[in-house]
Amino acid sequence: MRRFLFSAGVFLATATMVYAGARAQEASIDKLLAKGDSAYTAMDSRGALEFYSKILEKDPNHYWALWKASRCYIDLGRMETKKDRKKELFTLADSLANRCVELYPDSAEAHFILSMAVGRMAEFAGGKKKIRLSKEVKAEAEKAIELNPNHDGAYHVLGRWNYEIATLSWLLKAAAKVIYGGVPPGASVEKAAELFARAIEIAPNKPVHYLEYGRSLIKLKRYAEAREALQKCLETPNVYWDDAKNKEEAKRLLKKIKGKS
């Protein structure tokens, strides 16, 4: 009986220590996550990545750290000027995003980040692979919307997809049709404008939505509406690291359509 009581006591003490250790690690991860989020809000993608990476060292399958670290790698890749390093960063983003989708297939954020990562990987692909990746971008963004109908980022990605496919030159479209069986069908600038408008409806605080909406409206020769959208881009406070650049582009487009009606 004494031996049983001793064994039970040891088990209880061990279990308590394990639980306490797990709680301590959880608290540590929560602190790292909060610091990473704070850094990202301050538009410091590099600093945010350091905190998310520390979480992944402790827990390689941590949901929030996976997609947020992937997002940071995408940001840093876009900032990078050297092609090889840019590709390396986008590859890391793609790897983490794919793992997040595999582990959390019902997460809209996972599919959204994957759509972004795949889109960046497509920059380095040629011909047939670029078309395949383009289809994957569309599929992942659509899946994100299926899981979260109010995901403004996914609507934005689909808007960009429609705009870029619809505005390919006839020469590129003809070449793709002959060599690769054609570009993905169904894209239009009208649809792009609708999707950007939806993104604005969901998240009116993001300058980039207004920029791309304005760009689409210019293509549709709806100049008055384009001016309104681009002006809104300039007036909306920055929320992302590249919003200053987005606003410079908005200014350029406003000059381009000056006097057009």
C-alpha positions as CSV (number, residue, x, y, z in Angstrom):
1,M,0.0,0.0,0.0
2,R,2.8,2.4,0.9
3,R,4.6,1.5,-2.3
4,F,1.3,2.2,-4.2
5,L,0.9,5.6,-2.5
6,F,4.5,6.4,-3.2
7,S,4.1,5.5,-6.9
8,A,0.9,7.5,-7.1
9,G,2.6,10.5,-5.5
10,V,5.6,10.3,-7.9
11,F,3.2,10.1,-10.8
12,L,1.2,13.0,-9.6
13,A,4.3,15.1,-9.1
14,T,5.6,14.2,-12.5
15,A,2.3,15.0,-14.2
16,T,2.2,18.3,-12.4
17,M,5.7,19.2,-13.5
18,V,4.9,18.2,-17.1
19,Y,1.8,20.3,-17.1
20,A,3.6,23.2,-15.5
21,G,6.3,22.9,-18.2
22,A,3.7,22.8,-21.0
23,R,2.0,25.9,-19.6
24,A,5.3,27.7,-19.3
25,Q,6.1,27.0,-22.9
26,E,2.7,28.0,-24.0
27,A,3.1,31.3,-22.2
28,S,6.5,31.8,-23.8
29,I,5.0,31.1,-27.2
30,D,2.2,33.5,-26.6
31,K,4.6,36.2,-25.7
32,L,6.7,35.6,-28.8
33,L,3.6,35.7,-30.9
34,A,2.5,39.0,-29.4
35,K,5.9,40.5,-30.0
36,G,5.9,39.2,-33.6
37,D,2.5,40.7,-34.2
38,S,3.5,44.0,-32.6
39,A,6.6,44.2,-34.9
40,Y,4.5,43.4,-38.0
41,T,2.0,46.1,-37.1
42,A,4.9,48.5,-36.8
43,M,5.8,47.4,-40.4
44,D,8.9,45.6,-39.3
45,S,8.6,42.3,-41.2
46,R,12.2,41.2,-40.5
47,G,11.8,41.7,-36.8
48,A,8.4,40.0,-36.8
49,L,10.0,37.0,-38.6
50,E,12.6,36.6,-35.8
51,F,9.8,36.1,-33.2
52,Y,7.7,33.7,-35.4
53,S,10.9,31.7,-36.2
54,K,11.6,31.3,-32.5
55,I,8.1,29.9,-32.1
56,L,8.6,27.4,-34.9
57,E,11.8,26.2,-33.2
58,K,9.7,25.3,-30.2
59,D,6.7,24.1,-32.1
60,P,7.3,23.5,-35.9
61,N,3.5,23.0,-36.4
62,H,2.3,26.1,-34.7
63,Y,-0.6,27.4,-36.8
64,W,-0.2,31.2,-36.3
65,A,3.6,31.1,-36.6
66,L,3.5,29.1,-39.8
67,W,1.3,31.4,-41.9
68,K,2.6,34.6,-40.4
69,A,6.3,33.6,-40.9
70,S,5.3,32.8,-44.5
71,R,3.8,36.2,-44.9
72,C,7.0,37.8,-43.6
73,Y,9.2,35.8,-46.1
74,I,7.0,37.1,-48.9
75,D,7.4,40.7,-47.7
76,L,11.2,40.3,-47.4
77,G,11.3,38.7,-50.8
78,R,9.5,41.6,-52.3
79,M,12.0,44.0,-50.6
80,E,15.0,42.1,-51.9
81,T,16.8,43.3,-55.0
82,K,19.0,40.2,-55.7
83,K,17.2,37.7,-57.8
84,D,18.7,34.6,-56.2
85,R,18.0,35.8,-52.6
86,K,14.5,36.9,-53.7
87,K,13.7,33.4,-55.0
88,E,15.2,31.8,-51.8
89,L,12.9,33.9,-49.6
90,F,9.8,33.1,-51.7
91,T,10.7,29.4,-51.6
92,L,10.8,29.5,-47.8
93,A,7.4,31.3,-47.8
94,D,6.0,28.6,-50.1
95,S,7.3,25.8,-48.0
96,L,5.8,27.2,-44.8
97,A,2.5,28.0,-46.5
98,N,2.2,24.5,-47.9
99,R,2.9,23.0,-44.5
100,C,0.2,25.2,-43.0
101,V,-2.4,24.1,-45.6
102,E,-1.4,20.4,-45.0
103,L,-1.8,20.7,-41.2
104,Y,-4.8,23.1,-41.2
105,P,-6.8,22.5,-44.5
106,D,-9.8,24.4,-43.1
107,S,-7.9,27.6,-42.5
108,A,-8.7,30.5,-44.8
109,E,-5.5,32.2,-43.8
110,A,-3.4,29.2,-44.8
111,H,-4.9,29.0,-48.3
112,F,-4.6,32.8,-48.7
113,I,-1.0,32.9,-47.8
114,L,-0.3,29.9,-50.1
115,S,-2.0,31.8,-52.9
116,M,0.4,34.7,-52.3
117,A,3.5,32.5,-52.0
118,V,2.6,30.5,-55.2
119,G,2.1,33.8,-57.0
120,R,5.6,34.9,-56.1
121,M,7.1,31.6,-57.1
122,A,5.4,32.0,-60.5
123,E,7.7,35.0,-61.1
124,F,10.6,32.6,-61.5
125,A,8.7,29.9,-63.5
126,G,8.7,29.7,-67.2
127,G,6.0,28.8,-69.7
128,K,3.9,25.8,-68.8
129,K,4.8,25.9,-65.1
130,K,3.8,29.6,-64.9
131,I,0.4,28.8,-66.2
132,R,0.0,25.8,-63.8
133,L,1.0,28.0,-60.9
134,S,-1.4,30.7,-62.0
135,K,-4.2,28.2,-61.8
136,E,-3.1,27.3,-58.3
137,V,-3.1,30.9,-57.2
138,K,-6.7,31.2,-58.3
139,A,-7.7,27.9,-56.7
140,E,-6.1,28.8,-53.3
141,A,-7.6,32.2,-53.2
142,E,-11.1,30.8,-54.1
143,K,-10.7,28.2,-51.3
144,A,-9.8,31.0,-48.8
145,I,-13.1,32.8,-49.8
146,E,-15.0,29.5,-49.5
147,L,-13.8,29.2,-45.9
148,N,-14.1,32.9,-45.1
149,P,-16.4,34.9,-47.5
150,N,-15.2,38.1,-45.9
151,H,-11.5,37.6,-46.6
152,D,-10.5,40.9,-48.3
153,G,-7.0,39.6,-49.1
154,A,-8.3,36.7,-51.0
155,Y,-10.6,38.9,-53.0
156,H,-7.6,41.2,-53.8
157,V,-5.6,38.2,-55.0
158,L,-8.4,37.1,-57.3
159,G,-8.7,40.7,-58.5
160,R,-5.0,40.8,-59.4
161,W,-5.3,37.4,-61.1
162,N,-8.2,38.6,-63.3
163,Y,-6.4,41.8,-64.2
164,E,-3.1,40.2,-65.0
165,I,-4.6,37.4,-67.1
166,A,-7.1,39.7,-68.9
167,T,-4.4,42.3,-69.8
168,L,-1.9,39.8,-71.3
169,S,-0.9,40.9,-74.8
170,W,-2.5,39.1,-77.7
171,L,0.9,37.8,-78.6
172,L,1.5,36.2,-75.2
173,K,-2.0,34.8,-75.2
174,A,-1.5,33.3,-78.7
175,A,1.9,31.9,-77.7
176,A,0.4,30.3,-74.6
177,K,-2.4,28.8,-76.6
178,V,-0.1,27.2,-79.1
179,I,2.6,26.0,-76.7
180,Y,0.8,25.4,-73.5
181,G,-2.9,24.9,-74.4
182,G,-3.9,28.4,-73.5
183,V,-4.1,30.8,-70.5
184,P,-6.7,30.1,-67.8
185,P,-10.1,31.2,-69.1
186,G,-12.7,33.5,-67.7
187,A,-10.6,36.4,-66.6
188,S,-11.7,40.0,-67.2
189,V,-10.9,43.5,-66.1
190,E,-14.6,44.0,-65.2
191,K,-14.4,41.0,-62.9
192,A,-11.1,42.4,-61.4
193,A,-12.8,45.7,-60.6
194,E,-15.7,43.9,-59.0
195,L,-13.3,41.9,-56.8
196,F,-11.3,44.9,-55.7
197,A,-14.6,46.7,-54.9
198,R,-15.5,43.8,-52.7
199,A,-12.2,43.9,-51.0
200,I,-12.7,47.6,-50.2
201,E,-16.2,46.9,-48.9
202,I,-14.7,44.4,-46.4
203,A,-11.6,46.3,-45.5
204,P,-11.9,50.1,-46.4
205,N,-8.8,50.8,-44.3
206,K,-6.2,49.4,-46.8
207,P,-4.7,51.7,-49.4
208,V,-3.6,48.9,-51.7
209,H,-7.3,47.9,-52.4
210,Y,-8.0,51.4,-53.7
211,L,-4.9,51.5,-55.8
212,E,-5.7,48.3,-57.7
213,Y,-9.4,49.2,-58.0
214,G,-8.3,52.5,-59.5
215,R,-5.9,50.8,-61.9
216,S,-8.8,48.5,-63.1
217,L,-11.1,51.4,-63.6
218,I,-8.6,53.2,-65.7
219,K,-8.4,50.2,-67.9
220,L,-12.2,50.3,-68.2
221,K,-11.9,54.0,-69.1
222,R,-14.0,54.9,-66.0
223,Y,-11.8,57.9,-65.2
224,A,-13.9,59.8,-62.8
225,E,-14.3,56.7,-60.6
226,A,-10.7,55.9,-61.0
227,R,-9.7,59.3,-59.7
228,E,-11.9,58.9,-56.7
229,A,-10.4,55.5,-55.9
230,L,-6.8,56.7,-56.3
231,Q,-7.5,59.8,-54.2
232,K,-8.9,57.5,-51.5
233,C,-5.7,55.5,-51.7
234,L,-3.7,58.7,-50.9
235,E,-5.9,59.7,-48.0
236,T,-6.1,56.3,-46.3
237,P,-3.5,55.9,-43.5
238,N,-0.7,53.3,-44.2
239,V,-1.2,49.8,-42.8
240,Y,1.5,47.8,-44.7
241,W,5.2,48.4,-45.2
242,D,4.7,49.1,-48.9
243,D,1.8,51.5,-48.7
244,A,4.1,54.5,-49.3
245,K,5.1,52.9,-52.5
246,N,1.5,52.2,-53.3
247,K,0.7,55.8,-52.9
248,E,3.5,56.9,-55.2
249,E,2.0,54.6,-57.8
250,A,-1.5,56.2,-57.2
251,K,0.0,59.6,-57.8
252,R,1.6,58.4,-61.0
253,L,-1.7,57.0,-62.2
254,L,-3.6,60.2,-61.3
255,K,-1.1,62.2,-63.5
256,K,-1.6,59.7,-66.3
257,I,-5.3,60.2,-66.5
258,K,-5.3,64.0,-65.8
259,G,-7.8,65.7,-68.1
260,K,-9.4,62.4,-69.2
261,S,-13.2,62.0,-68.8
